Amino acid sequence: MAAEPQRLLLKGADERDLTRLDEYRAIGGYASLEHARAMEPEAVIEEILESNLRGRGGAFFPMGRKASFLAAGIRYLVVNADESEPGSFKDREIMFSSPHRLIEGCLITAHAIGCEHVFIYIRGEYLREFEILRDALEQARTEGLMGGVTIVLHRGAGAYICGEESALLESLEGKRGQPRSRPPYPAVSGLYAAPTLINNVETVSTVPVVLELGAAEYAKLGVPPSSTGTRVISVSGNVANGGNYEVLHGTTLRELIYDLAGGIPGGRKLKAIIPGGSSVPVLTADQVDLSYDHDTFTEAGTMMGSAGMIVIDDRACMVQLGLRVAQFYMHESCGKCTPCREGTRWMVQLLHKIEDGNADQFELDLLLDVCDRILGKCLCPLGDAAAMPVASYVDKFRAEFRAHVDHGGCPFGGESSLERVMAPVDQHTHHPTAEVPA
């Protein structure tokens, strides 16, 4: 039986204009907020804890536990809407098609942690989403839903590093976006040195769903206890129907690729899967039946990350892909710490030599050594995000890297295979409007 989307977070988004407050209320919108405000704040946090709702931004840390760590004093809630991971565009769709669900999640969470000021740090390129969110906020204010809470929309300037929570806080304070040394962690000293809860758009938007279903019921969904509920997965690359699909944790990669995303065009063969955005280790075609959940992916040596799944067919050159990934992270490195600043550039230089056919076989091991000198040695995860995927490409497709050296260049030749992998999709719908080349 073919897999079906599970609409909880995106409920009603295809049938109604949920940017309108009356339409959102028609599907039960803001009922969870009313319910939450009738509860003690500690009871709301307990509900989130019991649901085992975990962060959907990449780290997958339990939201309720993070909220329970907050120190006493003036507190802030910061929503990370700086979605910048290549392959991930699901937060964009949530803001575009259901902005009131995010606002409701912000207001419930603000009540739970006892804060009056919420900041949504939105990616600067998301102009239309910013405008939709701004209009939805005005509707909520006009209807008196804010309950004394102020929500500020802050547009970023397009830096990948500002998706890292401490760099985001620095940027929000008007400083250069660079990661902070930790400890202290944001729960103790975050925005303006006050205790701060930071979660991404999907996580905060899921809070009303938890309250609507009840924590016990939500905790039964997916793959309990570690991966409860649903996940909005951005599927792109060599698939017929790229887009965002909300599914229960535990859906297999095969179901996502072949049932929901329509399979690989032109009868091509599956070569590899990047399951969680460009920063996570790659999976090979024989791992297509893995379940999309935390424990399964951890055992397989990869991560769900930001749920940006990139499907790669047999035309793609993994060396070229590694070079593209390394170039991106080299460009986005803030340069604050040496392993990342120097290591990413060294990776790019080595990958250029391999792709051009000017490398020696020993330089494959040198590339892995450079990756090892970056991993776990940086102030923030950006260095890891560059090193982990490239090391996995070398590990799982070493014969392809060797062939570049032996062949004196890329054995694939011709048109860039990466252009095929980066096929365009309409990021606001569940189905593509652009055709993937055969």
Steps between C-alpha positions, in 0.01 A plus 500: 500500500640841399600744772267793565582844642390555862363851534536638852727799460384574144135408562268696275780673311395362161128559547492841669679833502648466847669839476152632595415488867135398442610207282753385759238520772263294285733200540536551874776758496584679828291250701826354633609848608178547696549158656862574590419834664253321726788282623788582731822567305673203662218274384551611138872422523410163648276430199785580262734279702255210499448528123878470451485769235857542382660787311445486125791729412778241502612424855178310587523602867177464705322836502341451843832417661660806344216716637542348845868609504415872484644703784287741701451862395380677186473238229486512122373265232692508172368318195767398251344564157839544332457183296818479295598134481529393134220254431267625775203727429223374732504790749444725201182313409367510857540878511362537149193280533419493874650806672241502779612155616847644563355803677278278715802285585694812600222622730456159667875463553526856634231416755678177593837664572362826639633741240351813347738550207533266202741553210463323167830519312403442138729441205538824307431336164158386624335830413158359411496285814594804707210697352254216561618460859485876556138513375401199710651665808296813435184289478582333832565837665176646366305204639662540843673162498843615614426501873768757578768321297703696245622312191778669302588394145870547429635446149848354463747589228557162338781345705489122547689533828206689652303177498729393787322610815773703668598675174131577451491664844807708417335617178173571679691724741642696205844339500685300237350151468763277662460214747557556869722292724295274727425470786296697590223358284201707383274350767717684755635795302351547155346807339614815683665266755156380615372140511382417148316211339591450132315264269433493128174568315384139466561423867310802631220447246456144629419617854131576420470151350633344822245694705219413258566125501626480856855402589420132557338462158772694320766284666342189345553630146810424296773290658474544876669582721780673310327619182140592575254681276537609142776666302477729201763370258627705207567262211709630210753383244433223247133435576186557294305691765733699722339692785410487868333192644377468857531138609518302821846422629569144393404547136768335287724679254358276227146617578609863493683467169278263305150536651486868589762664277416291193830317460804583288424637152616335181536155655835598652645304793526631854862564596493679835276684746589802711231459768515822704650789307846545350677485837422135583682181392370337183316169472541253214226353280492173693388695810178621336282292734625676813235652724505878528558529874776605738616163629504330159701779343743515792568128463555554127756773568294797384238745635157641423647850526262763366304238299620620161516178298697516174461204263795425270483280192776311319609796286643698792872528569560470874832686478330791332224489760760500779671799341172691475418428865850597620492822297171598660625451856833667426310803372264505801767450768518808722876446543495530879670167572804360321390138431196619308657802331810316379360147481211577267734679258742207508214261427398705196857506368536123532161431343586731209818299439310171510221622271751643252706181501814661646502315832696198622337205676653599837301824486178308553626406846626856546147625430363268769772621738398862439137407571609335825690814604178701461247264658418590861764771517299812407296751698183404317376216277582672168839331476342163574235576237775534241714205608239232577338476156827517306658230718193282440528546121863385508416211731200369305609587145877461526522313169354806330760725660777258396365498146545877478868459584554203267299654217673837528168678542129444553395172334141625467586785264258707295230713654526573870319224683448726801263719303276196474514437875411860580177485297259786582181441696218729603581538869149609598306196385502126547548445128755643257427759236838456332588193298800291602726429200492137387 
